[in-house]
Amino acid sequence: MTYHEHTDYKYARNIRNGAPEAFKAFTEWDAQVMRGSNNAIPPKYAELMAVAVALTTQCAYCIEAHTKAAHAAGDTEQEIAESTMIAAALRAGGSYAHGFMAMKFFAQAEEAAKN
C-alpha cells in the first residue's frame, strides 16, 4: 500500500459532503489568497512561495498542484530549484534553532541533577 496516491484526491468529495460549509469557506478563502484580484504579490511569486511551503510541509498534493501552477504562471525550472533549496535551508534552520531549546533543557537537567 502506498500512502500518497494521486487517486486519493477523489476523497476530497467525502470532506466536501461531510463538512460542506467549511469546505466551501476553505476553497473560497484559498482562491482569494492565491488568486485574489487585489493581491499585491503576483501569481508567479505566490506560486513559488506555495511550492516552498508545500515542500516544507511535505504535502504531496500541494507540491504537485503548486508546481504545475507555478509552471503555468511562468516560473522556470531554475526558480523551482532555488525555491527547493530555500525551503531546505529554512527547514534545516528550524532544526538548528530548535536545537537551542534542546541545549537549554539539557542545561536545566544538568543543573537539576546537581541540586
N, C-alpha and C positions, 0 to 999 in steps of 0.2 A: 504494500500500500504506500502511496505517495501522499504526503500531507498537502502539498501545494499542487493542485492540478488545475489547468486552465478551465476545465469544465465545472469546477466548483462555483464559478461565478453565477451559474444558474440558480444557486441557492439564495441569491440576493432577493428573489421574489418571496422567499419564506420570511425574510426580515421585513420586506415591504408589506406583506399580508398580515404579519403578526403585530407590527407597530406602524400602521400607515401614516399617522400624523407625524410621528417623529421621523420616519423615513422621508416624507415629503419635505419637512423642515430642513433635514440634513442635506438633501440633494439641492434644494434651493440655495441654502447657505453656501454649499460647496461651489455651486455655479457662480454665485456672486463673488466669492473670494477669488476664484481663479479667472473669471471672465467678465467681471462687472464692468459696465460702461464707463464708470468714473474711476477705475483703478489707475493709480499713478505708476505702478510697475507694469511694463509691457508684458504681454504673454510670453515672449521669448525668455525673459528673465524669471518670470513667475514659474515657468516650467522647469528651468534649471534649478531653481530653489526647491521645487517639488521633487525633482529627481534626487537631489542631495538628501532631503529629508527622508524620502522613501528608502534610500539606501541605508540610512542611519537606523530607521525603524525596522528595516528588513521586511517590508510589506511587498511580497512578490507581485501582487496585483497592482499596487501603486507604482512599482518600478516599471512594469510593462506599460501601464496607461500613460504615465507621465513621460517616459522616454519616447513613446510614439507621439505624444502631444508636443514634446519638445522638438522633435524632428519636423512635425507639421508647422510649428511656429518659426522654423528657420534655424534652429540650433544645429551646430555642427558636431561631428564625432569628437573633435578635439575639445569642444566645450563640455560635452558629456564626460569625457575622460578627466578633464580638470575638475569638474564638479564631483566626480567619484573620489578623486584624491583629496579634495577639500573635506568631503564628508568623512573619509577615512581618518584624516588628521584630527578633525574635531571629535570623532568617536574615541580615538586614541587619547586625545587631550582630556576627554571626560574621565577616562580610566586613570590617567595621571593625576588629575585634580582630586578625584575621589580617593586616591592614594594618600592625600594629605589627611583625610579622615581616618584611614587605617593607621597611619603613623600616630595620630592624636590618641586613638583608642588604645593602641599598644602602649604609648607613654603613660596613659591613665592606668592601664592594667599593671604596668611596672611600678608605678607609684603606690597603687593599692596593695601590691604584693609586699612592698617594703614596710607597710604600716601594720 
